[in-house]
Amino acid sequence: MVAKNLQDTTTLHNGVKMPWFGIGVFKVEEGPELVHAVKTAIKHGYRSVDTAAIYGNEKGVGQGIREGIKEAGISREDLFVTSKVWNTDLGYESTIAAYETSLNKLGLEYLDLYLIHWPVEGKYKDAWRALETLYKEGRVKAIGVSNFQIHHLEDLMKDAEIKPMVNQVEYHPRLTQKELHSFCKEHGIQLEAWSPLMQGQLLDNEVLQEIAKKYNKSVAQVILRWDLQNGVVTIPKTTKEHRIVENASVFDFELTEEDMKRIDDLNQNHRVGPDPDNFDF
Ligand SMILES: NC(=O)c1ccc[n+]([C@@H]2O[C@H](COP(=O)([O-])OP(=O)(O)OC[C@H]3O[C@@H](n4cnc5c(N)ncnc54)[C@H](OP(=O)(O)O)[C@@H]3O)[C@@H](O)[C@H]2O)c1
């Protein structure tokens, strides 16, 4: 079923409801612009915020959340907050400590989703055990991974007690990740797109521009709608109010099967971010 509005949710395999749509804050530094972006997103109906320890902005995200929910008259429980454990903290004790640090910085009592940011060989299994402990203790609502390829997931699940609920990966019309997506679907793991707009590099694509014109929408809106119709959670980043509104205005049109296919066909297995099988950080 395709999301019907900005607050619509997908149900993760443990029953937790996660919004299909959220705001990302990668590369947004601590400061008023960050706080304003988070607050503004909440004001316009966003209910999901994606950050990570390595972004160095959890304090401001927390402030934006506190101010945003107050102004919107909603409660913490109405929001879905994600953060991620960084590579240098992967390990059983160190991951638990990293979770505490993230919570303290955010000023929150729990996260809705905590992810292993990258599949560092030899380290992600201990980190996963830590996430399982946090989950079993009821300290986090859902746990998952990011940047995991099929072989990483297979390896993790060999020893895991709990299957990841989410895999957040680079995903856009130049990187459609069909096999990974099928694998995740088979195992009940929700796929989530990072850099859904390919960091702004797809906006002048002629095919997307032609499709956008047909629906009287922007290229960004067409891409984000394509995510939703593909059953992929999406978290575009912007700090600008007009784009916060624009990106979320994707619930009043539907791409035809033919246009979905034209967008799928733009795939070139092209990444703007690091390759999960070949990174050294
Ligand atoms: N798990 C991971 O390893 C990982 C890696 C990367 C990102 N992420 C997450 O995914 C989120 C999104 O990815 P991303 O930030 O890399 O890239 P993105 O969302 O694909 O693109 C963001 C860029 O597009 C611009 N933009 C946004 N909306 C636009 C619109 N409607 N029209 C024109 N330009 C627009 C933004 O500029 P302005 O801000 O100036 O509007 C920004 O430069 C991140 O913020 C982060 O939360 C996760």
The ligand as an SDF file (V2000), in Angstrom:
LIG
                    3D

 48 52  0  0  0  0  0  0  0  0999 V2000
   23.2020    5.9240    6.4770 N   0  0  0  0  0  0  0  0  0  0  0  0
   24.0740    6.6020    5.7710 C   0  0  0  0  0  0  0  0  0  0  0  0
   25.2150    6.1710    5.5590 O   0  0  0  0  0  0  0  0  0  0  0  0
   23.6730    7.9270    5.1930 C   0  0  0  0  0  0  0  0  0  0  0  0
   24.4970    8.5560    4.2620 C   0  0  0  0  0  0  0  0  0  0  0  0
   24.0790    9.7750    3.7360 C   0  0  0  0  0  0  0  0  0  0  0  0
   22.8640   10.3240    4.1350 C   0  0  0  0  0  0  0  0  0  0  0  0
   22.0870    9.6970    5.0760 N   0  0  0  0  0  0  0  0  0  0  0  0
   20.7920   10.2790    5.5380 C   0  0  0  0  0  0  0  0  0  0  0  0
   19.9630   10.5230    4.4070 O   0  0  0  0  0  0  0  0  0  0  0  0
   19.5800   11.9020    4.3870 C   0  0  0  0  0  0  0  0  0  0  0  0
   19.3970   12.3960    2.9670 C   0  0  0  0  0  0  0  0  0  0  0  0
   20.5730   12.2140    2.2000 O   0  0  0  0  0  0  0  0  0  0  0  0
   21.5520   13.4160    1.7460 P   0  0  0  0  0  0  0  0  0  0  0  0
   21.4630   14.5260    2.7020 O   0  0  0  0  0  0  0  0  0  0  0  0
   22.8790   12.8050    1.5270 O   0  0  0  0  0  0  0  0  0  0  0  0
   21.0370   13.8410    0.3220 O   0  0  0  0  0  0  0  0  0  0  0  0
   19.6340   14.1500   -0.4190 P   0  0  0  0  0  0  0  0  0  0  0  0
   18.5180   14.1990    0.5340 O   0  0  0  0  0  0  0  0  0  0  0  0
   19.5750   13.2330   -1.5830 O   0  0  0  0  0  0  0  0  0  0  0  0
   19.9170   15.5840   -1.0230 O   0  0  0  0  0  0  0  0  0  0  0  0
   20.1360   16.7010   -0.2230 C   0  0  0  0  0  0  0  0  0  0  0  0
   20.5330   17.8650   -1.1330 C   0  0  0  0  0  0  0  0  0  0  0  0
   19.4620   18.1690   -2.0230 O   0  0  0  0  0  0  0  0  0  0  0  0
   19.0400   19.5120   -1.8160 C   0  0  0  0  0  0  0  0  0  0  0  0
   17.5670   19.5070   -1.9030 N   0  0  0  0  0  0  0  0  0  0  0  0
   16.6990   18.9620   -1.0190 C   0  0  0  0  0  0  0  0  0  0  0  0
   15.4330   19.1270   -1.4550 N   0  0  0  0  0  0  0  0  0  0  0  0
   15.5040   19.7650   -2.6270 C   0  0  0  0  0  0  0  0  0  0  0  0
   14.5250   20.2300   -3.5530 C   0  0  0  0  0  0  0  0  0  0  0  0
   13.2340   20.0330   -3.3580 N   0  0  0  0  0  0  0  0  0  0  0  0
   14.9560   20.8620   -4.6740 N   0  0  0  0  0  0  0  0  0  0  0  0
   16.2750   21.0570   -4.8870 C   0  0  0  0  0  0  0  0  0  0  0  0
   17.2450   20.6450   -4.0490 N   0  0  0  0  0  0  0  0  0  0  0  0
   16.8570   20.0200   -2.9280 C   0  0  0  0  0  0  0  0  0  0  0  0
   19.5580   19.9270   -0.4570 C   0  0  0  0  0  0  0  0  0  0  0  0
   19.8960   21.2810   -0.4150 O   0  0  0  0  0  0  0  0  0  0  0  0
   19.2870   22.3460    0.6560 P   0  0  0  0  0  0  0  0  0  0  0  0
   19.5030   21.8200    2.0340 O   0  0  0  0  0  0  0  0  0  0  0  0
   20.0830   23.5560    0.3470 O   0  0  0  0  0  0  0  0  0  0  0  0
   17.8320   22.4970    0.3030 O   0  0  0  0  0  0  0  0  0  0  0  0
   20.8450   19.1050   -0.3580 C   0  0  0  0  0  0  0  0  0  0  0  0
   21.9030   19.7570   -1.0140 O   0  0  0  0  0  0  0  0  0  0  0  0
   20.7430   12.5720    5.1330 C   0  0  0  0  0  0  0  0  0  0  0  0
   20.4350   13.8880    5.5530 O   0  0  0  0  0  0  0  0  0  0  0  0
   20.9780   11.5990    6.2580 C   0  0  0  0  0  0  0  0  0  0  0  0
   20.0100   11.7900    7.2730 O   0  0  0  0  0  0  0  0  0  0  0  0
   22.4810    8.5010    5.6000 C   0  0  0  0  0  0  0  0  0  0  0  0
  1  2  1  0
  2  3  2  0
  2  4  1  0
  4  5  1  0
  4 48  2  0
  5  6  2  0
  6  7  1  0
  7  8  2  0
  8  9  1  0
  8 48  1  0
  9 10  1  0
  9 46  1  0
 10 11  1  0
 11 12  1  0
 11 44  1  0
 12 13  1  0
 13 14  1  0
 14 15  2  0
 14 16  1  0
 14 17  1  0
 17 18  1  0
 18 19  2  0
 18 20  1  0
 18 21  1  0
 21 22  1  0
 22 23  1  0
 23 24  1  0
 23 42  1  0
 24 25  1  0
 25 26  1  0
 25 36  1  0
 26 27  1  0
 26 35  1  0
 27 28  2  0
 28 29  1  0
 29 30  1  0
 29 35  2  0
 30 31  1  0
 30 32  2  0
 32 33  1  0
 33 34  2  0
 34 35  1  0
 36 37  1  0
 36 42  1  0
 37 38  1  0
 38 39  2  0
 38 40  1  0
 38 41  1  0
 42 43  1  0
 44 45  1  0
 44 46  1  0
 46 47  1  0
M  CHG  2   8   1  16  -1
M  END
$$$$
